[in-house]
Amino acid sequence: MGVLIAFIVGLLVSAAAAAAGRPWETHLNQLAPSSSSEAQADAVEGLIKRLLPDRAEAFAVTVDPSIGPQYKDTFVVTSPGVNATVDITGTSGVAAASGLLHYLKYSCNAHVSWEADQLDLPDALPAAQIKVTSVDRFRYYQNVCTVSYSMAWWDWARWEREIDWMALNGINLPLAFTGQEAIWHRVYTALGLTQEELDEHFSGPAFFAWARMGNIRGWGGPLSMAWHNQTLALQHKILDRMRQFGILPVLPAFAGHVPGGLTRLFPEANITRMSRWVNFPDQYSRTYLLDPNDPLFLKIGSAFIQEIMSEFGTDHIYNCDTFNEMTPSSNDPTYLRSVGAAIYGGMSHADPGAIWAMQGWIFFKDPTFWKVEQSKALLTSVPLGRLLVLDLASERAPQYNRLESYFGQPFIFNMLHNYGGVDGLFGNVGTLLQNLQEARAFPNVTMVGTGLTPEGINQNYVMYDFMNEMGWRQQAPNVTQWAADYARRRYGSSDARLATAWQYLMRSVYDCQIFLRFHGRHIIIARRPKLRPNYLMWYNMTDVVAAWDLLVGVARGDAADASEAHEDLEGVGMDPAIPAGQSGIRRGDARRGGRADEGAPPPRRSFSASGEDAGQQRLIATAGGDAPPPQHSLEGRREPQQQRIRRGVEPRPAPPARPRYAGGASDSQQRDMSEEDCPEESGDGRGRAGEREGEREGQREDRPEREREKAAVVTDQATFRHDLVDVTRQILQVTGGQMVMKMIDHYRNKVSLAVEESHMLLLDLLKDMEQLLASSPDFLLGRWVKDAASWATTQEERDLYVYNALNQVSLWGPQGQITDYAVKQWAGQVSDYLLPRWDKFGRALVDCLAEGKDFDQLAFGEDLFKTVEEPFTKNVNRTFSSEPIGDSVEIALRLHAKYRPIYDAKFLSYLEMRYRQLLKREEWMKMKKEGKRRKGMMKKTKGKMKKGKEMKGKGEKMDSWRENSVKAFEE
């Protein structure tokens, strides 16, 4: 009854939407959760028991659609405090779960993430009076590639965890693609295809995404009936749980890609071979496409939807992508219009209420084909509102603005962020905020939601936490403050150094200011060795090193000094009045004159590493730095405070105590903190660098016992240990890349001994990286391989699935068609794949110098494939540890002592120079592009003016001819 009422209300609201001039919402408004309010509330209560088993009784959940506006989600969280029950009410189960996470984050300083949770709640749960309404209707999740790069081997336990995460983060529209090969097996078998023909069609599990989109066929297969049966059972659990929360799962539809065996059964059908995809051999590529205008298309498409609905039910929204990275046979708008109509017809014939969710990747990937006319033909081939476009990479390259808000079709603004699931700190928070603001202000915009569309997850969680909040925020947050609050929640600590570390990171690696599509190709040590590696320093490395120092200081148990942590933020773009992530560094440059030694904020703690012998000095020189002085810091040539005073720069007072959020906040999320919560700060303004330097050693030896206790608590947090490993890994990643560049320089200069030394030091670094990553459960190749093997029911299946897992993260294809696109910095992969390649490369350079011959890149690549890369993928019996080994904190501290001296002031100035050169080049490219655009507009304007003059001249001639004709007639 409740569902029927909701449907009737939906029709009424849809009519109102059409009358109000929002026709694109008419059909979307008919989508509604299939579960009752009571069932959704029960689902959220089950989530709380899984997440907070010891505190679940302190929460009460209600789902009441009447508490907020129609077709937006609203949650209300109330509690008088003092051991009272926390009441959470939401318009849906997703809304209620979002209210729970909001309360945990902003009232209890707790944190939930992919890698770990921090759920140390206060004994007395805080009071609250919160009401928040979503900005849009939808929060979308997943790229069609995510299911392969990250979810290929998930069991129910992992899926249950992810669906809980979706609900907590307000996601109400995710893909649900598991088990579709089993449905296709039924449909194709019913048509008469043989098992052999299906084996040539279905790919292996690690490559499903690209087989489904028609890029490849058969690669990594075949599939067993055991696989089909297991995935069918898993999909039932996935869909049941999603629907219990009120989530609308997006199911697959028919895109037109078919097994080649159909040409035997239907020789008259219009089935053509597509072009090769990234040089895959014909055996695995040149897939078969059934023309959407052929009658057989409707037959197969509707049969698939009927089978899906029969097995799983439906929420009336489907995804398929016919031309993903594949060019249509014709650019004729009439043809493209007929294709779009036929694809949608395959859905609507079986489900009259169907809505097609289309990835907009084609418009970004191939704009030369998908020009305005061609795009319009495809987009308008479907009734208005029956097509939902996923603007896939809106944070970097939105397409709605080029295509007139998709010509009236609704779209979702998405953050793609990651390609291939590669590691490496990366984000573009400034561009994200700017593009989102512009999208919401776009004239007649048809935007109906925000979403996440990464190709792979389990990396850079901060960006996803940030983006998820954008669906609920009416205004952009102050990123500087947000970063500090994020650190407090993630670690459960008010240590100001942690907040400052994240502020450093958010304005550097997480604020990419250039158009960088795929940061993975610039991770030198993770790419196939070559003489001309892709080197790009697109962030201020000084900030990353500063963040590393602060995290290490906490891990080491150093005494905290909050005023020191905050003092270096002045004048370099971290002013709270400036939204961090919006060209903060460049603003700082303007105030500081752009000097490398003053424009970058060095941590004030001096550093003295042990073992600064000749070997240590060689290590530093190999990475690009100078031999170290007795003490190292990032201060470089920074002026002593006395000189700053003499030239009129007054030292600023100690920063005020950082306020703590006391709960019960609304969207403004104000904080309140008492002085005793910041024991590190002194009240008299002391703590500046010149006054502290002489006290530092004493502080380290005599720090209060509470500092040791605080450090122990923080380092015990899985979230902190993960981040300490990840930031240290980033440092080694950059250091290794610099070592490679130095080794290549030595080769070009024909200094054989220097090449040998660089080679050995690089191998030593990779061994250190292997040990570091092996200590964390989040960076283990063994877990990926173990999860793959867990699906097998026979030894043959096990070997196939393990091969799938190893090939995807290395060669990605039979001959390395997309080598290293999805490469990971995981323990096991470093030792068995990355390290042997660089060992072979270094030896090859030495041999070339010894034999007086040039380095042959092609021959080297062929040899590398045969001796290292292909054997890595085929060694399916190799055992990789699936459990961490060693203590992450101890290893990170040792590596900090070993590699930190490399980053002296001179080396950091060099890296910063490269970074600033890149920014100038990017600015020049923008100006050049803008100049071309204006030149084109002027050319068009001149053309119109010329045409107008010509028309005017023709008109004058016509008038003259008429006058002469009249005169002649009269005469």
Beta strands, then each sheet from edge to edge (+ up, - down):
strand 1: 59-63
strand 2: 74-79
strand 3: 86-90
strand 4: 111-112
strand 5: 117-118
strand 6: 128-133
strand 7: 138-141
strand 8: 173-174
strand 9: 251-252
strand 10: 257-258
strand 11: 271-273
strand 12: 288-290
strand 13: 317-319
strand 14: 355-359
strand 15: 387-391
strand 16: 411-415
strand 17: 447-452
sheet 1: 1+ 3+ 2- 6+
sheet 2: 4+ 5-
sheet 3: 8+ 7+ 17+ 16+ 15+ 14+ 13+ 9+
sheet 4: 10+ 12- 11+
end
